[in-house]
Amino acid sequence: MFIRHSLPTALATVAAFLAAAVSAEPTPPSVEDYARADPGALGVKPVPARKDPKTGFVIAGKNPTNLVPRLTEIAGRSIADLEDDMRPGGLSTAGFLGKGERLLDVLAADNRYVVDERGLTHQELARPLLILGAVAVKHAVRNPGRSPTTAGSSGSGPPSPRSSCARPSRTAPGPTARSRPRTSAPARSWPTPSWCRT
């Protein structure tokens, strides 16, 4: 008799508890879609196109590929200085140019592919990267110490921006750094990211 009367009560209690537990579950945060984001709304301002009077190169504009190999400098720096900084052991251990590569050859090949073959501009390629950077900064400012996550992720992602505040040595030991000491460029002071300033 006791079981007959208490079983429905127990089932009703369990059902009420489960309903409360389901409704108390936090709703996942809304996912923002930045595919068609307005860069200006995120603080990204386009660089106005201007022609360098010395080289004829249109900075932040579209340039013919045949102009690139004739450049003697970029942004006021000689091609030789830029190549020194970009080689392994220059401004990075691995480098941005191979030991035998020429910067102008790489830039001309890149321009040929992007502009001539694909019909795009470098500004069109840069737009999503600039938006990505602005979104990362937006989330770092809004949620300091927590990295933004992608839709459906568990939140375990890359380390938070604050974990990158400790600056690694620019001459960290590596295969190139041990074999070739860096002597071509003076030491530079890098700016501290805003989220590291407390």
N, C-alpha and C positions, 0 to 999 in steps of 0.2 A: 504494500500500500504506500509506504514511504517513497519507494523508488518510483512508483507510478506518478506521484505528485511532484517529486523533486526533479525528475528527469526533464520535463518540459521547462521548468524554471531554470535549470542549469543550462539547457540548450539556448534559451532566450538570453541568459546572461553572457554566454560565450559569443553568441551572434552580435549582441550589443557591443561587447568588447572589441571584436574584430572590426565592426563598422567604425568604431571610434578610432581604432588604430589605423585603418586605411585612410580616413579623412584627416588624421593628424599628420600623415606622411607629408613632408615638405614638397611643394611643387618645384620641379626643376626650373632653374632660371631660364628666361627666354633667350633664345639664340638670335643674335643680331646678324643680319645678312649684309655684308659689305660689298657684294658683287657690283652693285650699281651706286656705290657711295659717292657722295659729292666730296672730292678731296678738300675743297675749301672749308666745308663744315667740320673737317677733322684738323684744320690748321695747316694743311698742305697748300703752299702757294707755288704755282708754277714759276719757273725761272723764265723771265722774258727773253726771247731770242734777240741776240745782238751779234753783229758781224765784227770779228776781230780785224781792225784795220791793217795790222801787220801781216797776218797770214791769209785773210779772206775767209777763214773758217767761221761758220755761223754757230755760235755757242747756243745750245738749247734749241737748235734748229736742224733742218735737214740739209745734208751736205752731199755733193756728188763724190762717189768713191775715188775718182781720179785726183781729187784735191788732197786726200788723206796722206798719200806717200810723199807729198811735197812739203808737209809741215816741218818746221824747224823747232817749234816750241808749242806747248799746250799750257794755257793758263799762266803764261809768263815763265814757265820752266822749260829748260832745254830738253829735247828728246833724250840726250845722253844721260842727264841727271835723273829723269824719270825712269829710264831703263835700269840705271844703277840701283835705285830704290826698289824696283820691281823684281829684281833677280833674287834667286835663293840666297838667304843671308842678308838681304837688304832690309826692308821694313818688316819682313816676316821670315821665319825660318825656311819655309818651303818655297816662298816667292810666288809671284804672279805671272812671271815670264820664265820660260825654260832658259837654260844657259845659252843656247844658240838662237833663241827667238829674237826677232826685232819687233819693237812696239808698233811701228807704223805698218808692218806687214800684218800683224794681228788685228789692228784697228781697221785696215783696209778690207781684210777678209770678213770681219764682222759687219762692216758697213755694206759690203757687197751682198751678204746674205740677208740682213735685216731690211735694207732699203731697196736694193735692186731686185732681189729674188722674191722676197716676201711682201714687198710693198708696204712695209710698216715704218714707223719712226722709232728712234730710241726712246723718245718721250712716251710713246704708247706702251713700250715694254716696261718702262720705269714706273708708270702709274700704279699698278697693283702693288709693287714693292714699297712705294711711298705710302700707300694707304695701309699696308700691313705694318709698317713702322709706326705710323700715327696711331693705329689701333693698339699696338703693344704699349706705346707711351700712355695712351688714354687709360688702359686697364692698369698699368703700373701706378698711375696717379690715383685712380679710383680705389684700387685695392692694393696698397703697398704691401710687399712681402708675399703676394700671391700672384702666380702667373695666370694669364688667361688660358682657358681650356677650350677645346673644340667641342662641337655638339656631340653628345653621346660619350664623351670621355669621362673617366672616373675622377678626374682632377689630378691624377698623378701624371705630370708632364715634365717639361723642362724645369730646371731650378728657377726659383723666383729671381726677379731682377736684382734684389739686394745681395744674392749670393755671388753676383758678378762684381761686387764693389771692390773686392781685393784684387789689386792689379797684378797680373803675372809679369814676370820679368820679360822684357822685349828680347833679351838675349838668352832665353831659356835653352838649356842644353838640348841638342838634337843632332842628328847626323851631320847636317850642314854647318851648324853653329860650331861644332867641335873642330871640323876640318878647315873651316874658313872663317877667321875672325872678322867681325864687322868693322870696317874702317871707312866705308865710302860716304856715309851720311852722318851728320851730327845727331845727337840724341834730341828727341822732341818731347815736349810736354803735351800729354793728351788730356782733353777736358774730362772732368768728373761728371758722370751722368747725374741728372737732377735727382733721381731717386736715391743716390748714395749720399747726398748732402743732407745731413740731419742737424 
